[in-house]
Amino acid sequence: MNDTIPMVKCRKCEKMFPPNMKTSGHWLCPSCQAKNPNLKRHYRSVAILCILGLVATVFLVAVRFSKGGLNLGIFLLAGHGVLLLVTIVFVYKAKTPWTDGTVKALIWTVFGLALIFNVVLPFALSGRLDIPLIVIYAIVFGYLFWLNLQARKCTATEPPPPPKGEVS
């Protein structure tokens, strides 16, 4: 098991520091006292959105199954529910979800598929535009882009290994 202490880079002074993983507030840089986003809390917020999506998906599966029985739509919804559940588990199990490529890929896949199933396909198949859903997805994707940008700014890069023959 990897017990290394996670490090983040301050957005202001760019010095690396270990964040307080137990706090729910901003991560304060010990050098310049700048407030840095608590990336763990933000990724958990995305997981909460996934939990809400999972609840809605289970409800939709139950309603559609009771009305029309088993069909392709039920299988697609159930598959999306499983993907939501896997994403939730990966986000909560990751020690540093902002550096985990699998977590990031799952999040973008889940929300991309949700956008396609809930906005793009209904428009393409029936010409129906659901403005409230478009607004919600615009806010969610704006947040995801912001979070991705913050993760890139605050991710501490490891220094390159010393050349062979040198001792550090």
BAVOGU-160600 format. One record per residue: residue number from 1; x, z, y of N, C-alpha, C in turn. Coordinates in nm, 4 decimals. Each point is the difference from the previous one (the first is absolute). Last residue first. Example, Ala and Ser with C-alpha at 12.3 -4.5 7.8 and 13.67 -1.06 7.14 Angstrom:
<recs>
+-----+----------+----------+----------+----------+----------+----------+----------+----------+----------+
:   n :      nxx :      nzz :      nyy :     caxx :     cazz :     cayy :      cxx :      czz :      cyy :
+-----+----------+----------+----------+----------+----------+----------+----------+----------+----------+
:   2 :   1.2850 :   0.7080 :  -0.2250 :   0.0820 :   0.0060 :   0.1190 :  -0.0770 :   0.0730 :   0.1090 :
:   1 :   0.0290 :  -0.0070 :  -0.5720 :  -0.0890 :   0.0000 :   0.1190 :   0.0900 :   0.0000 :   0.1200 :
+-----+----------+----------+----------+----------+----------+----------+----------+----------+----------+
</recs>
This chain:
<recs>
+-----+----------+----------+----------+----------+----------+----------+----------+----------+----------+
:   n :      nxx :      nzz :      nyy :     caxx :     cazz :     cayy :      cxx :      czz :      cyy :
+-----+----------+----------+----------+----------+----------+----------+----------+----------+----------+
: 168 :   2.1467 :  -0.4896 :   1.1896 :  -0.0700 :   0.0442 :   0.1203 :  -0.0058 :   0.1495 :   0.0100 :
: 167 :   0.3476 :  -0.3937 :  -0.2131 :  -0.0733 :   0.1213 :  -0.0320 :  -0.0687 :   0.0467 :   0.1260 :
: 166 :   0.1932 :  -0.5001 :  -0.1994 :  -0.0072 :   0.0984 :   0.1069 :  -0.0812 :   0.1178 :  -0.0470 :
: 165 :   0.0575 :  -0.3719 :  -0.2832 :   0.1351 :   0.0482 :   0.0277 :   0.0009 :   0.1030 :   0.1125 :
: 164 :  -0.3899 :  -0.3552 :  -0.0115 :   0.0725 :   0.0520 :  -0.1170 :   0.1410 :   0.0399 :   0.0408 :
: 163 :  -0.3768 :   0.0228 :   0.3764 :   0.0687 :  -0.1018 :  -0.0799 :   0.0772 :   0.0641 :  -0.1140 :
: 162 :  -0.4348 :   0.2559 :   0.1771 :   0.1348 :  -0.0311 :   0.0479 :   0.0639 :  -0.1057 :  -0.0890 :
: 161 :  -0.5332 :   0.0048 :   0.0695 :   0.1023 :   0.0742 :  -0.0731 :   0.1386 :  -0.0375 :   0.0525 :
: 160 :  -0.4189 :  -0.0214 :   0.3344 :   0.0559 :  -0.0750 :  -0.1119 :   0.1066 :   0.0818 :  -0.0718 :
: 159 :  -0.4100 :   0.2498 :   0.2383 :   0.1220 :  -0.0693 :   0.0396 :   0.0570 :  -0.0756 :  -0.1200 :
: 158 :  -0.5275 :   0.0805 :   0.0491 :   0.1194 :   0.0678 :  -0.0501 :   0.1233 :  -0.0761 :   0.0458 :
: 157 :  -0.4767 :   0.0312 :   0.2627 :   0.0771 :  -0.0839 :  -0.0902 :   0.1241 :   0.0749 :  -0.0421 :
: 156 :  -0.5053 :   0.1589 :   0.1744 :   0.1441 :   0.0187 :   0.0102 :   0.0687 :  -0.0902 :  -0.1011 :
: 155 :  -0.4871 :  -0.0408 :   0.2572 :   0.0653 :   0.0046 :  -0.1305 :   0.1505 :   0.0053 :   0.0204 :
: 154 :  -0.3354 :  -0.0423 :   0.3543 :   0.0442 :   0.1351 :  -0.0366 :   0.0707 :   0.0077 :  -0.1345 :
: 153 :  -0.1854 :  -0.4111 :   0.1931 :   0.0813 :   0.0619 :   0.1051 :   0.0631 :   0.1311 :  -0.0459 :
: 152 :  -0.3037 :  -0.2292 :  -0.2879 :   0.1249 :  -0.0758 :   0.0148 :   0.0919 :   0.0634 :   0.1030 :
: 151 :  -0.4262 :   0.1857 :  -0.0585 :   0.0806 :   0.0248 :  -0.1198 :   0.1326 :  -0.0745 :   0.0091 :
: 150 :  -0.3179 :  -0.0748 :   0.3364 :   0.0592 :   0.1340 :   0.0119 :   0.0892 :   0.0310 :  -0.1190 :
: 149 :  -0.2431 :  -0.4033 :  -0.0126 :   0.1022 :  -0.0059 :   0.1050 :   0.0699 :   0.1353 :   0.0156 :
: 148 :  -0.3646 :  -0.0231 :  -0.2927 :   0.1116 :  -0.0754 :  -0.0557 :   0.1149 :  -0.0091 :   0.1012 :
: 147 :  -0.4030 :   0.1917 :   0.1443 :   0.0672 :   0.0883 :  -0.0959 :   0.1218 :  -0.0690 :  -0.0616 :
: 146 :  -0.2773 :  -0.2541 :   0.2853 :   0.0701 :   0.1030 :   0.0761 :   0.0810 :   0.0898 :  -0.0935 :
: 145 :  -0.2782 :  -0.3172 :  -0.2007 :   0.1146 :  -0.0663 :   0.0643 :   0.0814 :   0.1005 :   0.0811 :
: 144 :  -0.3970 :   0.1577 :  -0.1936 :   0.0990 :  -0.0311 :  -0.1043 :   0.1230 :  -0.0690 :   0.0588 :
: 143 :  -0.3654 :   0.0876 :   0.2878 :   0.0655 :   0.1248 :  -0.0394 :   0.1085 :  -0.0263 :  -0.1047 :
: 142 :  -0.2686 :  -0.3614 :   0.1256 :   0.0835 :   0.0399 :   0.1138 :   0.0787 :   0.1264 :  -0.0323 :
: 141 :  -0.3194 :  -0.1394 :  -0.3103 :   0.1214 :  -0.0810 :  -0.0073 :   0.0914 :   0.0250 :   0.1192 :
: 140 :  -0.4134 :   0.2280 :  -0.0054 :   0.0814 :   0.0414 :  -0.1155 :   0.1289 :  -0.0809 :  -0.0067 :
: 139 :  -0.3162 :  -0.1180 :   0.3308 :   0.0590 :   0.1310 :   0.0290 :   0.0934 :   0.0419 :  -0.1136 :
: 138 :  -0.2421 :  -0.3935 :  -0.0611 :   0.0961 :  -0.0206 :   0.1089 :   0.0700 :   0.1314 :   0.0341 :
: 137 :  -0.3514 :   0.0103 :  -0.3127 :   0.1234 :  -0.0543 :  -0.0572 :   0.1043 :  -0.0281 :   0.1067 :
: 136 :  -0.4231 :   0.1518 :   0.1452 :   0.0643 :   0.1034 :  -0.0816 :   0.1321 :  -0.0513 :  -0.0576 :
: 135 :  -0.2671 :  -0.3088 :   0.2339 :   0.0572 :   0.0991 :   0.0921 :   0.0749 :   0.1085 :  -0.0783 :
: 134 :  -0.2387 :  -0.3151 :  -0.2483 :   0.1147 :  -0.0654 :   0.0644 :   0.0691 :   0.0973 :   0.0948 :
: 133 :  -0.4013 :   0.1377 :  -0.2004 :   0.1114 :  -0.0003 :  -0.0961 :   0.1248 :  -0.0643 :   0.0600 :
: 132 :  -0.3968 :  -0.0060 :   0.2618 :   0.0529 :   0.1368 :  -0.0154 :   0.1167 :   0.0083 :  -0.0993 :
: 131 :  -0.2150 :  -0.4287 :   0.0574 :   0.0814 :   0.0429 :   0.1136 :   0.0484 :   0.1448 :  -0.0143 :
: 130 :  -0.1364 :  -0.3894 :  -0.3442 :  -0.0372 :   0.1404 :   0.0135 :   0.0913 :   0.0614 :   0.1064 :
: 129 :  -0.1803 :  -0.5202 :  -0.1532 :   0.1041 :   0.0800 :   0.0638 :  -0.0520 :   0.1421 :   0.0185 :
: 128 :  -0.1239 :  -0.4639 :  -0.3206 :  -0.0404 :   0.1291 :   0.0555 :   0.1211 :   0.0739 :   0.0562 :
: 127 :  -0.0468 :  -0.4307 :  -0.2553 :   0.0071 :  -0.0110 :   0.1452 :  -0.0379 :   0.1284 :   0.0717 :
: 126 :   0.0474 :  -0.0961 :  -0.4891 :  -0.1331 :  -0.0051 :   0.0598 :  -0.0001 :  -0.0121 :   0.1516 :
: 125 :   0.4045 :  -0.0150 :  -0.2864 :  -0.1073 :  -0.0362 :  -0.0922 :  -0.1366 :  -0.0134 :   0.0662 :
: 124 :   0.4017 :   0.1318 :   0.2433 :   0.0238 :  -0.1309 :  -0.0623 :  -0.1176 :  -0.0443 :  -0.0869 :
: 123 :  -0.0103 :   0.4304 :   0.2025 :  -0.0043 :  -0.1040 :   0.1029 :   0.0145 :  -0.1387 :  -0.0624 :
: 122 :   0.0400 :   0.3772 :  -0.2828 :  -0.1374 :  -0.0151 :   0.0489 :  -0.0134 :  -0.1071 :   0.1083 :
: 121 :   0.4438 :   0.0872 :  -0.1597 :  -0.0885 :  -0.0636 :  -0.0983 :  -0.1455 :  -0.0082 :   0.0463 :
: 120 :   0.3178 :   0.2270 :   0.2839 :   0.0304 :  -0.1432 :  -0.0157 :  -0.0966 :  -0.0674 :  -0.0967 :
: 119 :  -0.0443 :   0.4764 :   0.0785 :  -0.0158 :  -0.0783 :   0.1225 :   0.0162 :  -0.1492 :  -0.0263 :
: 118 :   0.0310 :   0.3418 :  -0.3508 :  -0.1065 :   0.0476 :   0.0878 :  -0.0238 :  -0.0840 :   0.1247 :
: 117 :   0.3436 :  -0.0898 :  -0.3486 :  -0.1287 :   0.0191 :  -0.0673 :  -0.1137 :   0.0324 :   0.0966 :
: 116 :   0.4481 :  -0.0450 :   0.1703 :  -0.0452 :  -0.1265 :  -0.0604 :  -0.1391 :   0.0152 :  -0.0605 :
: 115 :   0.2065 :   0.3861 :   0.1710 :  -0.0329 :  -0.0930 :   0.1081 :  -0.0543 :  -0.1312 :  -0.0555 :
: 114 :   0.1630 :   0.3104 :  -0.3075 :  -0.1244 :   0.0495 :   0.0592 :  -0.0447 :  -0.0916 :   0.1138 :
: 113 :   0.4172 :  -0.0847 :  -0.1988 :  -0.1109 :  -0.0384 :  -0.0880 :  -0.1339 :   0.0463 :   0.0558 :
: 112 :   0.3825 :   0.1344 :   0.2343 :  -0.0138 :  -0.1459 :   0.0060 :  -0.1151 :  -0.0489 :  -0.0860 :
: 111 :   0.1195 :   0.4553 :  -0.0147 :  -0.0719 :  -0.0325 :   0.1227 :  -0.0146 :  -0.1507 :   0.0197 :
: 110 :   0.2358 :   0.1533 :  -0.3855 :  -0.1342 :   0.0598 :   0.0022 :  -0.0768 :  -0.0438 :   0.1249 :
: 109 :   0.4551 :  -0.1266 :  -0.0346 :  -0.0839 :  -0.0714 :  -0.0971 :  -0.1434 :   0.0511 :   0.0052 :
: 108 :   0.3269 :   0.2184 :   0.2586 :  -0.0325 :  -0.1304 :   0.0580 :  -0.0879 :  -0.0816 :  -0.0945 :
: 107 :   0.1491 :   0.4187 :  -0.1577 :  -0.0848 :   0.0183 :   0.1185 :  -0.0407 :  -0.1349 :   0.0579 :
: 106 :   0.3095 :   0.0027 :  -0.3579 :  -0.1347 :   0.0382 :  -0.0435 :  -0.0946 :   0.0138 :   0.1186 :
: 105 :   0.4551 :  -0.0800 :   0.0894 :  -0.0629 :  -0.1184 :  -0.0596 :  -0.1424 :   0.0306 :  -0.0452 :
: 104 :   0.2607 :   0.3587 :   0.1637 :  -0.0324 :  -0.0944 :   0.1070 :  -0.0712 :  -0.1238 :  -0.0546 :
: 103 :   0.1595 :   0.3128 :  -0.3109 :  -0.1097 :   0.0584 :   0.0779 :  -0.0431 :  -0.0981 :   0.1093 :
: 102 :   0.3782 :  -0.1148 :  -0.2493 :  -0.1209 :  -0.0099 :  -0.0819 :  -0.1207 :   0.0524 :   0.0759 :
: 101 :   0.4323 :   0.0408 :   0.1927 :  -0.0508 :  -0.1365 :   0.0043 :  -0.1274 :  -0.0186 :  -0.0801 :
: 100 :   0.2102 :   0.4411 :   0.2480 :  -0.0360 :  -0.0475 :  -0.1336 :  -0.0658 :  -0.1377 :   0.0092 :
:  99 :   0.1329 :   0.2966 :   0.3668 :   0.1141 :  -0.0762 :  -0.0510 :  -0.0291 :  -0.0634 :  -0.1353 :
:  98 :  -0.3167 :   0.2746 :   0.2358 :   0.0377 :  -0.1017 :   0.0976 :   0.1213 :  -0.0808 :  -0.0447 :
:  97 :  -0.1794 :   0.3841 :  -0.2466 :  -0.0752 :  -0.1242 :  -0.0186 :   0.0387 :  -0.1115 :   0.0972 :
:  96 :   0.2290 :   0.4389 :  -0.2147 :   0.0120 :  -0.0680 :   0.1288 :  -0.0726 :  -0.1351 :  -0.0102 :
:  95 :  -0.0556 :   0.2836 :  -0.3571 :   0.0613 :   0.1004 :   0.0865 :   0.0143 :  -0.0555 :   0.1419 :
:  94 :  -0.3796 :  -0.1464 :  -0.3685 :   0.1266 :  -0.0416 :   0.0623 :   0.0510 :   0.1104 :   0.0927 :
:  93 :  -0.4272 :   0.0202 :  -0.2293 :   0.1136 :   0.0377 :  -0.0846 :   0.1343 :  -0.0328 :   0.0646 :
:  92 :  -0.4225 :  -0.1142 :   0.2095 :   0.0129 :   0.1455 :  -0.0087 :   0.1191 :   0.0443 :  -0.0845 :
:  91 :  -0.0979 :  -0.4650 :   0.0434 :   0.0274 :   0.0556 :   0.1333 :   0.0231 :   0.1505 :  -0.0090 :
:  90 :  -0.1279 :  -0.2285 :  -0.3954 :   0.1371 :  -0.0331 :   0.0404 :   0.0343 :   0.0588 :   0.1365 :
:  89 :  -0.4444 :   0.0487 :  -0.1634 :   0.0948 :   0.0780 :  -0.0806 :   0.1434 :  -0.0263 :   0.0449 :
:  88 :  -0.3395 :  -0.2579 :   0.2006 :  -0.0125 :   0.1409 :   0.0394 :   0.1034 :   0.0845 :  -0.0738 :
:  87 :  -0.0379 :  -0.4503 :  -0.1262 :   0.0629 :   0.0135 :   0.1319 :  -0.0021 :   0.1455 :   0.0460 :
:  86 :  -0.2278 :  -0.1097 :  -0.3960 :   0.1451 :  -0.0080 :  -0.0213 :   0.0734 :   0.0192 :   0.1332 :
:  85 :  -0.4681 :  -0.0268 :   0.0200 :   0.0420 :   0.1239 :  -0.0654 :   0.1510 :   0.0029 :  -0.0216 :
:  84 :  -0.1940 :  -0.3973 :   0.1678 :  -0.0075 :   0.1084 :   0.0989 :   0.0509 :   0.1311 :  -0.0590 :
:  83 :  -0.0415 :  -0.3612 :  -0.2913 :   0.1125 :  -0.0222 :   0.0913 :   0.0023 :   0.1075 :   0.1096 :
:  82 :  -0.3665 :  -0.0016 :  -0.2902 :   0.1202 :   0.0427 :  -0.0730 :   0.1234 :  -0.0153 :   0.0893 :
:  81 :  -0.4016 :  -0.1638 :   0.1702 :  -0.0034 :   0.1461 :  -0.0075 :   0.1221 :   0.0554 :  -0.0709 :
:  80 :  -0.0662 :  -0.4636 :   0.0106 :   0.0441 :   0.0469 :   0.1312 :   0.0002 :   0.1528 :   0.0039 :
:  79 :  -0.1688 :  -0.1986 :  -0.3853 :   0.1442 :  -0.0249 :   0.0096 :   0.0561 :   0.0476 :   0.1333 :
:  78 :  -0.4645 :   0.0164 :  -0.0602 :   0.0650 :   0.1003 :  -0.0841 :   0.1522 :  -0.0164 :   0.0041 :
:  77 :  -0.2592 :  -0.3240 :   0.2230 :  -0.0082 :   0.1298 :   0.0675 :   0.0707 :   0.1092 :  -0.0796 :
:  76 :  -0.0324 :  -0.4220 :  -0.1999 :   0.0887 :  -0.0071 :   0.1165 :  -0.0006 :   0.1329 :   0.0762 :
:  75 :  -0.2987 :  -0.0446 :  -0.3610 :   0.1386 :   0.0058 :  -0.0478 :   0.0991 :  -0.0038 :   0.1162 :
:  74 :  -0.4544 :  -0.0555 :   0.0981 :   0.0235 :   0.1383 :  -0.0453 :   0.1446 :   0.0144 :  -0.0467 :
:  73 :  -0.1469 :  -0.4302 :   0.1150 :   0.0131 :   0.0838 :   0.1189 :   0.0296 :   0.1445 :  -0.0354 :
:  72 :  -0.1024 :  -0.3150 :  -0.3449 :   0.1359 :  -0.0170 :   0.0534 :   0.0233 :   0.0891 :   0.1221 :
:  71 :  -0.3733 :   0.1843 :  -0.3200 :   0.0328 :  -0.1370 :   0.0407 :   0.1410 :  -0.0031 :   0.0585 :
:  70 :  -0.4216 :   0.3404 :  -0.2433 :   0.1425 :  -0.0301 :   0.0043 :   0.0219 :  -0.1465 :   0.0379 :
:  69 :  -0.4551 :   0.2302 :   0.1669 :   0.0776 :   0.0082 :  -0.1227 :   0.1455 :  -0.0375 :   0.0234 :
:  68 :  -0.3582 :   0.0364 :   0.3397 :   0.0234 :  -0.1283 :  -0.0648 :   0.0779 :   0.0046 :  -0.1291 :
:  67 :  -0.1567 :   0.3921 :   0.2726 :  -0.0874 :  -0.1110 :   0.0413 :   0.0181 :  -0.1250 :  -0.0846 :
:  66 :   0.2669 :   0.3968 :  -0.0629 :  -0.1396 :   0.0353 :  -0.0275 :  -0.0959 :  -0.1133 :   0.0362 :
:  65 :   0.4611 :  -0.0494 :   0.0951 :  -0.0207 :   0.0012 :  -0.1447 :  -0.1453 :   0.0318 :  -0.0334 :
:  64 :   0.1371 :   0.0179 :   0.4501 :  -0.0066 :  -0.1388 :  -0.0486 :  -0.0212 :  -0.0067 :  -0.1507 :
:  63 :   0.0534 :   0.4294 :   0.2001 :  -0.1199 :  -0.0667 :   0.0528 :  -0.0133 :  -0.1402 :  -0.0565 :
:  62 :   0.3892 :   0.2466 :  -0.1115 :  -0.1194 :   0.0620 :  -0.0583 :  -0.1277 :  -0.0717 :   0.0449 :
:  61 :   0.4104 :  -0.1350 :   0.1889 :  -0.0043 :  -0.0363 :  -0.1420 :  -0.1272 :   0.0558 :  -0.0634 :
:  60 :   0.0871 :   0.1258 :   0.4441 :  -0.0417 :  -0.1409 :  -0.0109 :  -0.0089 :  -0.0461 :  -0.1455 :
:  59 :   0.1668 :   0.4365 :   0.0838 :  -0.1409 :  -0.0082 :   0.0378 :  -0.0514 :  -0.1435 :  -0.0155 :
:  58 :   0.4563 :   0.0716 :  -0.0623 :  -0.0747 :   0.0588 :  -0.1118 :  -0.1498 :  -0.0080 :   0.0278 :
:  57 :   0.2806 :  -0.1360 :   0.3486 :   0.0053 :  -0.0949 :  -0.1114 :  -0.0783 :   0.0525 :  -0.1198 :
:  56 :   0.0547 :   0.2790 :   0.3782 :  -0.0914 :  -0.1107 :   0.0299 :  -0.0045 :  -0.1000 :  -0.1154 :
:  55 :   0.3102 :   0.3477 :  -0.0358 :  -0.1353 :   0.0556 :  -0.0061 :  -0.1027 :  -0.1113 :   0.0254 :
:  54 :   0.4485 :  -0.1166 :   0.0550 :  -0.0302 :   0.0224 :  -0.1418 :  -0.1413 :   0.0553 :  -0.0177 :
:  53 :   0.1702 :  -0.0521 :   0.4376 :  -0.0284 :  -0.1295 :  -0.0610 :  -0.0364 :   0.0127 :  -0.1471 :
:  52 :   0.1423 :   0.3842 :   0.2249 :  -0.1313 :  -0.0403 :   0.0510 :  -0.0419 :  -0.1348 :  -0.0591 :
:  51 :   0.4291 :   0.1434 :  -0.0990 :  -0.0965 :   0.0867 :  -0.0678 :  -0.1416 :  -0.0350 :   0.0451 :
:  50 :   0.3540 :  -0.2148 :   0.2181 :  -0.0164 :  -0.0526 :  -0.1361 :  -0.1003 :   0.0836 :  -0.0792 :
:  49 :   0.1221 :   0.1502 :   0.4244 :  -0.0810 :  -0.1218 :   0.0133 :  -0.0251 :  -0.0631 :  -0.1366 :
:  48 :   0.2917 :   0.3565 :   0.0071 :  -0.1365 :   0.0482 :   0.0221 :  -0.0948 :  -0.1174 :   0.0220 :
:  47 :   0.4568 :  -0.0900 :  -0.0325 :  -0.0540 :   0.0352 :  -0.1316 :  -0.1426 :   0.0530 :   0.0128 :
:  46 :   0.2354 :  -0.0842 :   0.3922 :  -0.0347 :  -0.1276 :  -0.0630 :  -0.0590 :   0.0266 :  -0.1386 :
:  45 :   0.1672 :   0.3676 :   0.2217 :  -0.1222 :  -0.0458 :   0.0671 :  -0.0461 :  -0.1335 :  -0.0571 :
:  44 :   0.4106 :   0.1715 :  -0.1415 :  -0.1100 :   0.0729 :  -0.0646 :  -0.1332 :  -0.0363 :   0.0659 :
:  43 :   0.3855 :  -0.1736 :   0.1915 :  -0.0249 :  -0.0664 :  -0.1285 :  -0.1097 :   0.0722 :  -0.0779 :
:  42 :   0.1336 :   0.1951 :   0.4037 :  -0.0647 :  -0.1284 :   0.0257 :  -0.0279 :  -0.0757 :  -0.1298 :
:  41 :   0.2411 :   0.4077 :  -0.0201 :  -0.1392 :   0.0244 :   0.0376 :  -0.0742 :  -0.1318 :   0.0228 :
:  40 :   0.4598 :  -0.0238 :  -0.0803 :  -0.0671 :   0.0470 :  -0.1207 :  -0.1487 :   0.0227 :   0.0280 :
:  39 :   0.2862 :  -0.1148 :   0.3591 :  -0.0334 :  -0.1130 :  -0.0854 :  -0.0716 :   0.0424 :  -0.1274 :
:  38 :   0.0516 :   0.1902 :   0.4982 :   0.0065 :   0.0609 :  -0.1321 :  -0.0467 :  -0.1061 :  -0.1000 :
:  37 :   0.2313 :  -0.1032 :   0.4927 :  -0.1226 :   0.0059 :  -0.0796 :   0.0260 :   0.0609 :  -0.1372 :
:  36 :   0.2809 :   0.1535 :   0.4299 :  -0.0009 :  -0.1150 :  -0.0899 :  -0.1251 :   0.0088 :  -0.0870 :
:  35 :   0.2083 :   0.2206 :   0.4870 :  -0.1035 :   0.0035 :  -0.1029 :   0.0044 :  -0.1301 :  -0.0786 :
:  34 :   0.4242 :   0.2501 :   0.2605 :  -0.1019 :  -0.1047 :   0.0082 :  -0.0988 :   0.0154 :  -0.1146 :
:  33 :   0.4172 :   0.2610 :   0.1173 :  -0.1346 :   0.0580 :   0.0021 :  -0.1108 :  -0.1038 :   0.0171 :
:  32 :   0.4987 :  -0.0448 :  -0.0643 :  -0.0584 :  -0.0299 :   0.1313 :  -0.1415 :   0.0549 :   0.0177 :
:  31 :   0.2773 :   0.1028 :  -0.3978 :   0.0965 :  -0.0369 :   0.1038 :  -0.0639 :  -0.0139 :   0.1374 :
:  30 :  -0.2457 :   0.0920 :  -0.4132 :   0.0776 :   0.1172 :   0.0427 :   0.0983 :  -0.0319 :   0.1128 :
:  29 :  -0.4863 :  -0.2330 :  -0.1019 :   0.1421 :  -0.0265 :  -0.0182 :   0.0783 :   0.1216 :   0.0469 :
:  28 :  -0.5140 :  -0.0002 :  -0.1925 :   0.0842 :   0.0120 :   0.1184 :   0.1454 :  -0.0242 :  -0.0352 :
:  27 :  -0.5026 :  -0.1485 :  -0.2015 :   0.1325 :   0.0424 :  -0.0423 :   0.0879 :   0.0014 :   0.1246 :
:  26 :  -0.5516 :   0.0809 :  -0.0089 :   0.1112 :  -0.0927 :   0.0185 :   0.1280 :   0.0576 :  -0.0596 :
:  25 :  -0.4141 :   0.2225 :  -0.2176 :   0.0192 :  -0.0546 :   0.1340 :   0.1141 :  -0.1007 :   0.0038 :
:  24 :  -0.1355 :   0.2726 :  -0.3738 :  -0.0985 :  -0.1063 :   0.0156 :   0.0113 :  -0.0637 :   0.1384 :
:  23 :   0.3762 :   0.2540 :  -0.3527 :  -0.0787 :   0.0052 :   0.1222 :  -0.1025 :  -0.1128 :   0.0033 :
:  22 :   0.3374 :   0.0626 :  -0.3456 :  -0.1155 :   0.0887 :  -0.0161 :  -0.0898 :   0.0025 :   0.1235 :
:  21 :   0.4272 :  -0.2389 :  -0.0482 :  -0.1025 :  -0.0651 :  -0.0816 :  -0.1255 :   0.0859 :  -0.0145 :
:  20 :   0.4039 :  -0.0651 :   0.3631 :  -0.0695 :   0.1139 :  -0.0597 :  -0.1193 :  -0.0569 :  -0.0763 :
:  19 :   0.4596 :  -0.2903 :   0.0788 :  -0.1284 :   0.0400 :   0.0581 :  -0.0561 :   0.1228 :  -0.0707 :
:  18 :   0.5236 :  -0.1648 :   0.0891 :  -0.0967 :   0.0250 :  -0.1071 :  -0.1327 :   0.0456 :   0.0609 :
:  17 :   0.3532 :  -0.3456 :   0.2475 :  -0.0293 :   0.1418 :  -0.0201 :  -0.0979 :   0.0153 :  -0.1158 :
:  16 :   0.3376 :  -0.3757 :   0.3217 :  -0.0725 :   0.0303 :  -0.1229 :  -0.0190 :   0.1504 :  -0.0115 :
:  15 :   0.0362 :  -0.3155 :   0.4596 :   0.0771 :   0.0848 :  -0.0902 :  -0.0860 :   0.0333 :  -0.1210 :
:  14 :  -0.1297 :  -0.2641 :   0.4019 :   0.0419 :  -0.0689 :  -0.1225 :   0.0935 :   0.0821 :  -0.0891 :
:  13 :  -0.2663 :   0.0836 :   0.4299 :   0.1461 :   0.0069 :   0.0010 :   0.0643 :  -0.0655 :  -0.1216 :
:  12 :  -0.4842 :  -0.0375 :   0.0570 :   0.0574 :   0.0054 :   0.1342 :   0.1532 :  -0.0055 :  -0.0024 :
:  11 :  -0.2780 :   0.0099 :  -0.3988 :  -0.0309 :  -0.1229 :   0.0728 :   0.0686 :  -0.0039 :   0.1355 :
:  10 :   0.1840 :   0.2521 :  -0.4504 :  -0.0756 :   0.0260 :   0.1220 :  -0.0233 :  -0.1313 :   0.0734 :
:   9 :   0.0633 :   0.0404 :  -0.5331 :   0.0774 :  -0.0308 :   0.1196 :  -0.0897 :   0.0221 :   0.1209 :
:   8 :   0.0071 :   0.2382 :  -0.5156 :  -0.0623 :  -0.0995 :   0.0860 :   0.0881 :  -0.0187 :   0.1226 :
:   7 :   0.0318 :   0.2068 :  -0.5466 :   0.0485 :  -0.0070 :   0.1372 :  -0.0790 :  -0.1072 :   0.0735 :
:   6 :  -0.0314 :   0.3369 :  -0.4803 :  -0.0305 :  -0.1230 :   0.0734 :   0.0503 :   0.0104 :   0.1437 :
:   5 :   0.2209 :   0.2404 :  -0.4317 :  -0.0838 :   0.0328 :   0.1148 :  -0.0282 :  -0.1303 :   0.0753 :
:   4 :   0.0995 :   0.0389 :  -0.5400 :   0.0625 :  -0.0204 :   0.1292 :  -0.1007 :   0.0299 :   0.1104 :
:   3 :  -0.0312 :   0.0170 :  -0.5041 :  -0.0286 :   0.1116 :   0.0890 :   0.0676 :  -0.0160 :   0.1357 :
:   2 :  -0.1661 :  -0.2867 :  -0.4707 :   0.0770 :  -0.0140 :   0.1219 :  -0.0400 :   0.1100 :   0.0977 :
:   1 :  -0.0027 :  -0.0196 :  -0.5617 :  -0.0837 :   0.0000 :   0.1186 :   0.0876 :   0.0000 :   0.1241 :
+-----+----------+----------+----------+----------+----------+----------+----------+----------+----------+
</recs>
